[in-house]
């Protein structure tokens, strides 16, 4: 599933009047449970930095970080642990504040 922006409504998160246009694509979607691996990728993140990824499952929150390249692209992989809808959020720091850059949902089937 592809999502744009940072407020979960597809129109970007805003800070100081600006709009972030980061993307987040989750693949495959849907994905099988348990132990199958899904990937997340995106562009338009702050370059040569870190992105902080939160993966909310029905019962657990997983948190990790990934590096962004010089063009502002990022990529990660994560295994499934239980069936249900997962929400994946990607944050970055902007002016010492953590900003939600993009968000997408993922369906994990039995």
C-alpha positions as CSV (number, residue, x, y, z in Angstrom):
1,X,0.0,0.0,0.0
2,X,1.3,3.4,-0.8
3,X,0.7,6.4,1.3
4,X,1.8,10.0,1.0
5,X,2.3,12.6,3.6
6,X,2.5,12.6,7.3
7,X,-0.9,12.9,8.9
8,X,-2.5,9.7,7.8
9,X,-5.0,11.5,5.5
10,X,-2.7,11.5,2.5
11,X,-2.1,15.3,2.3
12,X,1.1,15.6,4.2
13,X,2.2,16.6,7.6
14,X,2.8,20.3,8.2
15,X,5.4,22.2,10.2
16,X,6.0,25.9,10.2
17,X,3.6,26.3,7.3
18,X,5.4,23.8,5.0
19,X,4.1,20.5,3.7
20,X,6.2,17.3,3.6
21,X,5.8,15.2,0.6
22,X,7.5,12.0,1.8
23,X,6.1,8.7,0.5
24,X,5.8,5.3,2.1
25,X,5.1,2.2,0.1
26,X,4.5,-1.2,1.9
27,X,4.9,-4.4,-0.1
28,X,3.4,-6.9,-0.4
29,X,0.0,-5.8,0.9
30,X,-1.7,-8.0,2.0
31,X,1.0,-10.3,3.4
32,X,0.8,-13.6,5.2
33,X,1.3,-14.2,8.9
34,X,3.5,-15.3,10.7
35,X,7.2,-14.7,9.8
36,X,6.6,-13.5,6.3
37,X,8.6,-10.4,5.5
38,X,7.2,-7.1,4.2
39,X,9.3,-4.1,3.0
40,X,8.8,-0.4,3.3
41,X,10.4,2.1,1.0
42,X,10.0,5.8,0.3
43,X,11.4,9.0,-1.0
44,X,11.5,12.7,-0.2
45,X,12.8,12.2,3.3
46,X,15.5,14.5,4.7
47,X,18.7,13.2,3.0
48,X,21.7,11.6,4.7
49,X,19.9,11.4,7.9
50,X,17.8,8.8,9.9
51,X,14.2,7.9,9.7
52,X,12.5,6.4,12.7
53,X,10.0,3.7,11.9
54,X,7.2,2.6,14.2
55,X,5.2,-0.5,13.3
56,X,2.0,-0.9,15.3
57,X,0.6,-4.4,15.3
58,X,-2.7,-5.3,17.0
59,X,-0.8,-6.1,20.2
60,X,2.8,-4.7,19.9
61,X,4.8,-1.7,18.9
62,X,8.1,-2.3,17.1
63,X,10.5,0.6,16.7
64,X,13.6,0.8,14.5
65,X,15.6,3.4,12.6
66,X,16.9,3.4,9.0
67,X,19.3,5.6,7.2
68,X,18.2,7.8,4.3
69,X,20.5,8.1,1.4
70,X,21.9,11.3,-0.2
71,X,18.7,11.6,-2.3
72,X,16.3,11.2,0.6
73,X,15.3,7.5,-0.1
74,X,14.9,4.9,2.6
75,X,14.2,1.1,2.8
76,X,13.5,-1.4,5.5
77,X,12.2,-5.0,6.0
78,X,10.3,-6.4,8.9
79,X,8.7,-9.9,9.6
80,X,5.1,-10.3,10.5
81,X,4.3,-11.6,14.0
82,X,0.5,-11.8,14.1
83,X,-2.6,-11.3,11.9
84,X,-4.5,-8.0,11.7
85,X,-4.0,-4.5,10.5
86,X,-0.6,-2.9,11.0
87,X,0.1,0.8,10.9
88,X,3.6,1.9,9.8
89,X,4.7,5.4,10.7
90,X,7.9,7.1,9.6
91,X,9.3,10.1,11.6
92,X,12.3,12.4,11.2
93,X,13.7,15.2,13.2
94,X,13.1,18.7,11.8
95,X,14.4,21.6,13.9
96,X,14.8,19.4,17.0
97,X,11.2,18.2,16.7
98,X,10.1,14.7,15.7
99,X,7.8,15.0,12.7
100,X,5.5,12.4,11.2
101,X,6.7,12.2,7.5
102,X,4.5,9.4,6.2
103,X,2.1,6.7,7.3
104,X,0.5,3.6,5.8
105,X,-1.6,0.6,6.8
106,X,-0.8,-3.1,6.0
107,X,-3.1,-6.1,6.2
108,X,-1.6,-9.3,7.6
109,X,-3.7,-12.4,6.9
110,X,-3.9,-15.7,8.8
